[in-house]
Amino acid sequence: MDLLLHSASHLSTARYIHRRHLHLTSLTPRRKGFFPVRSSLPFQTHEAKYHRELEAAIKVVERACRLCVDVKRSLFSSEGRIVEKNDQTPVTIADFGVQALVSLELGKVFPSIPLVAEEDSSFVRSNNLVDSVVSVVTDKANSNDKPLKHADVLAAIDRGGKNPIVFGTNPATYWVLDPIDGTKGFVKGNEALYVVGLALVVEGEIVLGVMGCPNWTEDNSYKSTTKIENMLSGPGTLMVAHVGCGTWTKELPDMLGRSTKVLDGWTRCIVDGHNLVPEARFCISDSQTWESLPLSDLFDATSEADSVGDKEILLLPTCCGSLCKYLMVASGRASVFILRSTTQRTIKAWDHAVGIICVHEAGGKVTDWKGNQLDFAADQVERRIIFPSGGVLVTNGKLHNQIVEMIASSSAVG
């Protein structure tokens, strides 16, 4: 899909043009080793304007995933690893470690690009986690650098969190990071997926994104089942997208410490082909119920793939974190992700930015419930909050207009 360049008055709104006739399947490499070994990207660098930024993002997300796996192994055998934030969501040293690592590594290569991220160092300080965070970051940071000081790591966390850049009304270039989306699943062990998500916004446009999911498997059998455990035994996956270059996945190399084969090839992601709502596979937030969503007026939901009846839709198991749902839609394992806005919780940019470009470049579509593009400049000061009307709708594109119309006609829309 193509990036839509805006008029001067709309430069800071993330928008895309969808082209249905790209014949994406013909572009998908079917054999390993299709691309030169010298390139770490699944496409030639001359095709990607932001290839340097994407290569750096891939490297740091891979390191961040390794950090998560290492922390997770010791999570339940150590003291003081989990704290509770004011919004009652759990945070581990992995969240802070990932944010510090990404901030430090990207800051070296692209020092002029600011970071918008979820955490700040106040929890690290108040819960005596500074030593632990510094330790995990030092282990994954560039070994050629000088030893990290506590102040370096705390400042790196606050680069994206406590002291975010003030944008004003002008368009800007900045990274958007969710250090771990799905922390609730992370602290449960292997019961739910979690994602490290990083995107780059240039003049208001999302131009690239990288998602790393350490406990995802590429086993295609999941496409015909609803059992979430089928995705939890694999070595993990890396999903990348660049505007105009598609969305691609690759196995995370030896992520879980097993002697897994490292795959050199990438696989192009294409959304599923369902064009009828009753045939679609839905996923929703684990904090919401099907009955709270407008389509429940028209369809009941079942999680039994083999017994979907009339006026029923298939609801896939929840897997924590909105980015996991984006990953599922972009990879063709789900058809629709629908999220309702609530007064109790604001919708944050980092929970959606990287997912949006991954879904769009895979052939899907993301809007609010009225069909409007999500505006990442609505928060004119800090670019941290988005305000979708009704909620967020993520689809394979083919179902999008149908579902928007169903939502509009539903009495469940308040």
ChimeraX attribute file (.defattr): number of C-alpha atoms within 10 A of each C-alpha:
attribute: neighborCount
match mode: 1-to-1
recipient: residues
	/A:1	20
	/A:2	14
	/A:3	15
	/A:4	13
	/A:5	17
	/A:6	15
	/A:7	8
	/A:8	8
	/A:9	8
	/A:10	14
	/A:11	19
	/A:12	26
	/A:13	20
	/A:14	25
	/A:15	24
	/A:16	20
	/A:17	12
	/A:18	17
	/A:19	10
	/A:20	12
	/A:21	8
	/A:22	11
	/A:23	9
	/A:24	15
	/A:25	11
	/A:26	8
	/A:27	10
	/A:28	15
	/A:29	15
	/A:30	13
	/A:31	10
	/A:32	11
	/A:33	12
	/A:34	13
	/A:35	17
	/A:36	13
	/A:37	10
	/A:38	6
	/A:39	11
	/A:40	18
	/A:41	19
	/A:42	23
	/A:43	18
	/A:44	13
	/A:45	14
	/A:46	8
	/A:47	12
	/A:48	18
	/A:49	13
	/A:50	16
	/A:51	18
	/A:52	13
	/A:53	18
	/A:54	24
	/A:55	16
	/A:56	15
	/A:57	25
	/A:58	22
	/A:59	15
	/A:60	23
	/A:61	24
	/A:62	22
	/A:63	22
	/A:64	30
	/A:65	29
	/A:66	22
	/A:67	23
	/A:68	27
	/A:69	19
	/A:70	16
	/A:71	21
	/A:72	20
	/A:73	12
	/A:74	11
	/A:75	21
	/A:76	14
	/A:77	9
	/A:78	10
	/A:79	8
	/A:80	14
	/A:81	21
	/A:82	17
	/A:83	17
	/A:84	12
	/A:85	11
	/A:86	8
	/A:87	8
	/A:88	8
	/A:89	11
	/A:90	17
	/A:91	21
	/A:92	25
	/A:93	26
	/A:94	28
	/A:95	24
	/A:96	30
	/A:97	29
	/A:98	29
	/A:99	31
	/A:100	31
	/A:101	29
	/A:102	27
	/A:103	26
	/A:104	22
	/A:105	18
	/A:106	20
	/A:107	16
	/A:108	9
	/A:109	12
	/A:110	12
	/A:111	11
	/A:112	11
	/A:113	15
	/A:114	19
	/A:115	27
	/A:116	27
	/A:117	27
	/A:118	24
	/A:119	23
	/A:120	22
	/A:121	20
	/A:122	13
	/A:123	19
	/A:124	21
	/A:125	12
	/A:126	10
	/A:127	13
	/A:128	12
	/A:129	20
	/A:130	20
	/A:131	12
	/A:132	18
	/A:133	25
	/A:134	23
	/A:135	15
	/A:136	22
	/A:137	25
	/A:138	20
	/A:139	12
	/A:140	16
	/A:141	20
	/A:142	14
	/A:143	9
	/A:144	6
	/A:145	8
	/A:146	8
	/A:147	12
	/A:148	13
	/A:149	12
	/A:150	14
	/A:151	11
	/A:152	13
	/A:153	25
	/A:154	23
	/A:155	19
	/A:156	24
	/A:157	30
	/A:158	23
	/A:159	24
	/A:160	24
	/A:161	20
	/A:162	17
	/A:163	14
	/A:164	18
	/A:165	16
	/A:166	10
	/A:167	16
	/A:168	13
	/A:169	13
	/A:170	13
	/A:171	19
	/A:172	18
	/A:173	18
	/A:174	21
	/A:175	24
	/A:176	27
	/A:177	30
	/A:178	27
	/A:179	29
	/A:180	29
	/A:181	24
	/A:182	23
	/A:183	21
	/A:184	20
	/A:185	19
	/A:186	25
	/A:187	19
	/A:188	13
	/A:189	13
	/A:190	15
	/A:191	16
	/A:192	24
	/A:193	29
	/A:194	30
	/A:195	31
	/A:196	27
	/A:197	29
	/A:198	29
	/A:199	32
	/A:200	28
	/A:201	22
	/A:202	19
	/A:203	18
	/A:204	23
	/A:205	27
	/A:206	27
	/A:207	24
	/A:208	31
	/A:209	29
	/A:210	31
	/A:211	30
	/A:212	30
	/A:213	28
	/A:214	28
	/A:215	25
	/A:216	25
	/A:217	20
	/A:218	17
	/A:219	11
	/A:220	11
	/A:221	13
	/A:222	15
	/A:223	15
	/A:224	10
	/A:225	15
	/A:226	20
	/A:227	16
	/A:228	16
	/A:229	18
	/A:230	16
	/A:231	21
	/A:232	18
	/A:233	15
	/A:234	19
	/A:235	24
	/A:236	23
	/A:237	24
	/A:238	24
	/A:239	27
	/A:240	33
	/A:241	29
	/A:242	25
	/A:243	23
	/A:244	16
	/A:245	19
	/A:246	25
	/A:247	29
	/A:248	25
	/A:249	23
	/A:250	20
	/A:251	26
	/A:252	25
	/A:253	21
	/A:254	15
	/A:255	23
	/A:256	19
	/A:257	11
	/A:258	9
	/A:259	10
	/A:260	14
	/A:261	10
	/A:262	13
	/A:263	13
	/A:264	16
	/A:265	21
	/A:266	26
	/A:267	18
	/A:268	24
	/A:269	26
	/A:270	25
	/A:271	25
	/A:272	24
	/A:273	13
	/A:274	17
	/A:275	15
	/A:276	11
	/A:277	19
	/A:278	16
	/A:279	13
	/A:280	20
	/A:281	24
	/A:282	27
	/A:283	26
	/A:284	23
	/A:285	19
	/A:286	13
	/A:287	9
	/A:288	14
	/A:289	12
	/A:290	19
	/A:291	13
	/A:292	13
	/A:293	18
	/A:294	21
	/A:295	23
	/A:296	18
	/A:297	17
	/A:298	12
	/A:299	18
	/A:300	17
	/A:301	19
	/A:302	17
	/A:303	17
	/A:304	15
	/A:305	16
	/A:306	11
	/A:307	10
	/A:308	17
	/A:309	15
	/A:310	9
	/A:311	12
	/A:312	17
	/A:313	24
	/A:314	25
	/A:315	23
	/A:316	22
	/A:317	18
	/A:318	20
	/A:319	24
	/A:320	23
	/A:321	23
	/A:322	25
	/A:323	28
	/A:324	29
	/A:325	27
	/A:326	29
	/A:327	26
	/A:328	22
	/A:329	31
	/A:330	34
	/A:331	26
	/A:332	22
	/A:333	24
	/A:334	26
	/A:335	30
	/A:336	31
	/A:337	24
	/A:338	24
	/A:339	23
	/A:340	21
	/A:341	16
	/A:342	11
	/A:343	6
	/A:344	7
	/A:345	8
	/A:346	12
	/A:347	20
	/A:348	17
	/A:349	24
	/A:350	26
	/A:351	27
	/A:352	24
	/A:353	28
	/A:354	31
	/A:355	30
	/A:356	27
	/A:357	34
	/A:358	32
	/A:359	29
	/A:360	28
	/A:361	29
	/A:362	27
	/A:363	27
	/A:364	28
	/A:365	29
	/A:366	28
	/A:367	21
	/A:368	22
	/A:369	26
	/A:370	18
	/A:371	19
	/A:372	14
	/A:373	18
	/A:374	23
	/A:375	22
	/A:376	25
	/A:377	27
	/A:378	17
	/A:379	16
	/A:380	16
	/A:381	15
	/A:382	16
	/A:383	24
	/A:384	22
	/A:385	19
	/A:386	19
	/A:387	19
	/A:388	22
	/A:389	16
	/A:390	16
	/A:391	18
	/A:392	23
	/A:393	22
	/A:394	29
	/A:395	29
	/A:396	28
	/A:397	24
	/A:398	20
	/A:399	20
	/A:400	23
	/A:401	14
	/A:402	14
	/A:403	22
	/A:404	18
	/A:405	13
	/A:406	16
	/A:407	21
	/A:408	16
	/A:409	13
	/A:410	16
	/A:411	11
	/A:412	14
	/A:413	14
	/A:414	6
